[in-house]
Amino acid sequence: MSAGQGFIALAVVILGRWQPIYVTLSALLFGFTIILRVWANQVSPGIPVDFITMVPYLVTLVAVAGFAGKVRPPAASGQPYIKG
């Protein structure tokens, strides 16, 4: 079970613009939100768990909705490799 991590992984690649440095930075952003979810569960028991669990996915939606329109995939994406 991936528990929605695949959706976040796609968002990392899209937000990272298929560049290794940017992908690393966006992975750190989303990793921070996942750790924030764990930390918030321990620190503030007054906040409902459902709201805390939504944080990584809300950050993912905001990031992709805000930046995905400006990103272009690589030209060879989806093309089979033919050794020449």
JOLIN-V621740 format. One record per helix or strand of 2 or more residues. SS is the DSSP state (H for helix, E for strand). FROM is the first residue (numbers start at 1). TO is the last residue. Records with the same first field share a line. If there is no record, write none. Layout:
SS->FROM-TO, FROM-TO
This chain:
H->5-15, 20-43, 49-70
